[in-house]
Amino acid sequence: MNNFDNIEDLKKNFNWGAFLLGWIWGLFNNSYVTLIQIPVIFIPHIGPWIGFGLAVFFGIKGNAWALEHKQFKSDINFLKYQKILTCIGILVQMTCIVFVKILFEFSALHPPGYDFSVTTKIIKTSLIILTIVYIVVSIFMIKIVKQK
């Protein structure tokens, strides 16, 4: 267990990394209860809404779970680690928003009867680029985490 002077204050703060990354944040903080988000989001019609509610709940409980399940040398170290995860969460969310915007732009610009083979190639290329970005970010995150 962690011994910090202001542990109760840390537990009360909202954890943006847990909110933005959900189950991915949970894996990095040994908070495996967040894995419930994976099957829930696939429930037709209401899954995304429940997933969002879970994300808010993870944000509220995130600091308490992280402090309970993972060892940190100090409160400064804990805050640094959570800040890194928050920055990565922001990057991931921004990438998803850009990708969805690209998808909508391509689908809206084409007239009926358009051959979507070109659009499909662009979408596949975008997915490959996003995958590479996620791999690079994950490697970067693992290196930073190991430096703690």
Secondary structure, 3 states (H helix, E strand, C coil): CCCCCCHHHHHHCCCHHHHHHCHHHHHHCCCHHHHHHHHHCCCCCCHHHHHHHHHHHHHHHHHHHHHHHCCCCCHHHHHHHHHHHHHHHHHHHHHHHHHHHHHHHHHHHCCCCCCCHHHHHHHHHHHHHHHHHHHHHHHHHHHHHHCC
